[in-house]
Amino acid sequence: MLDYEVSPAEAAELLKDGQARLIDVREPWEFATAHIDGSVPMPMGDVPSRAHQELDPEERLVVVCHHGQRSMNVAAWLRNQGFEQAQSLRGGIDAWSTEVDPGVGRY
């Protein structure tokens, strides 16, 4: 069983190698302010109605928010729904910006 969190560096490697899909659960204005290329915008409130229609339970999912709290809640919810490879990006997009890609804006 995977840990509930994945570090920004680990997530970057997974994404680079095409081994994971990035799900951004922030609000639309947050996504418009800053986002990681290739991430799928799915605001937290939309996850229950969209997850089973748009996500594959067998796929490795990295869930991202601003600092990691919302994404942890969504990752836990997804795991309870059978998405056993869902993980939260530790520190959120803020940590991604400082540790992986400074080109991603901070807010």
C-alpha positions as CSV (number, residue, x, y, z in Angstrom):
1,M,0.0,0.0,0.0
2,L,1.3,3.4,-1.0
3,D,1.8,6.2,1.6
4,Y,-1.0,8.8,1.7
5,E,1.5,11.5,0.7
6,V,4.1,11.8,-2.0
7,S,6.9,14.3,-2.0
8,P,7.1,16.9,-4.8
9,A,10.4,15.3,-6.1
10,E,8.8,11.9,-6.2
11,A,5.7,13.2,-7.9
12,A,7.8,15.0,-10.5
13,E,9.6,11.7,-11.4
14,L,6.3,9.8,-11.6
15,L,4.8,12.5,-13.8
16,K,7.9,12.8,-16.0
17,D,7.8,9.0,-16.6
18,G,4.0,9.0,-17.3
19,Q,3.4,6.8,-14.2
20,A,0.8,9.1,-12.5
21,R,-2.0,11.6,-13.3
22,L,-2.1,14.9,-11.4
23,I,-5.5,16.0,-10.1
24,D,-5.8,19.6,-9.0
25,V,-8.6,20.0,-6.5
26,R,-8.3,23.8,-5.9
27,E,-10.9,26.3,-6.9
28,P,-11.0,27.6,-10.6
29,W,-9.5,31.0,-9.6
30,E,-6.6,29.2,-7.9
31,F,-6.0,27.0,-10.9
32,A,-6.0,30.1,-13.1
33,T,-3.5,31.8,-10.8
34,A,-1.0,28.9,-10.9
35,H,-1.0,25.3,-11.9
36,I,1.3,22.5,-12.9
37,D,1.2,21.7,-16.6
38,G,-0.8,18.6,-17.4
39,S,-2.8,18.7,-14.2
40,V,-6.5,18.0,-14.4
41,P,-8.7,20.7,-12.7
42,M,-11.3,19.0,-10.5
43,P,-12.4,21.3,-7.7
44,M,-12.8,19.5,-4.4
45,G,-16.5,19.9,-4.4
46,D,-16.8,18.3,-7.8
47,V,-14.8,15.2,-6.9
48,P,-17.7,13.0,-5.6
49,S,-19.7,13.6,-8.8
50,R,-16.8,13.3,-11.2
51,A,-14.3,10.7,-9.8
52,H,-16.1,7.5,-10.9
53,Q,-16.8,9.0,-14.3
54,E,-13.4,10.5,-15.1
55,L,-10.8,8.7,-13.1
56,D,-9.5,5.1,-13.3
57,P,-9.4,3.3,-10.0
58,E,-6.3,1.4,-11.2
59,E,-4.4,4.5,-12.1
60,R,-1.8,6.2,-9.8
61,L,-3.3,9.6,-8.9
62,V,-1.4,12.5,-7.3
63,V,-3.9,15.0,-5.8
64,V,-2.7,18.6,-5.4
65,C,-4.1,21.7,-3.6
66,H,-2.4,24.8,-2.2
67,H,-0.7,23.4,0.9
68,G,-1.7,19.8,1.1
69,Q,-4.7,19.7,3.4
70,R,-7.5,19.5,0.8
71,S,-5.6,17.1,-1.3
72,M,-5.1,14.8,1.7
73,N,-8.8,14.8,2.4
74,V,-9.5,14.0,-1.3
75,A,-6.9,11.3,-1.5
76,A,-8.4,9.7,1.6
77,W,-11.9,9.9,0.2
78,L,-10.7,8.5,-3.1
79,R,-9.0,5.5,-1.4
80,N,-12.3,4.8,0.5
81,Q,-13.9,4.7,-2.9
82,G,-11.5,2.1,-4.3
83,F,-8.9,4.4,-5.8
84,E,-6.1,2.6,-3.9
85,Q,-3.2,4.5,-5.6
86,A,-4.4,8.0,-4.8
87,Q,-1.8,10.1,-3.0
88,S,-1.7,13.7,-1.8
89,L,1.2,16.0,-2.9
90,R,3.0,16.8,0.3
91,G,3.0,20.6,0.7
92,G,0.8,21.2,-2.3
93,I,1.5,23.4,-5.2
94,D,3.4,25.8,-2.9
95,A,6.0,23.1,-2.2
96,W,6.1,22.1,-5.9
97,S,6.9,25.7,-6.7
98,T,9.8,25.9,-4.2
99,E,11.2,22.4,-4.6
100,V,10.5,21.4,-8.3
101,D,9.5,24.3,-10.6
102,P,10.0,27.9,-9.5
103,G,8.2,28.9,-12.7
104,V,4.9,27.9,-11.1
105,G,3.7,31.0,-9.3
106,R,3.1,31.2,-5.6
107,Y,0.2,32.9,-4.0
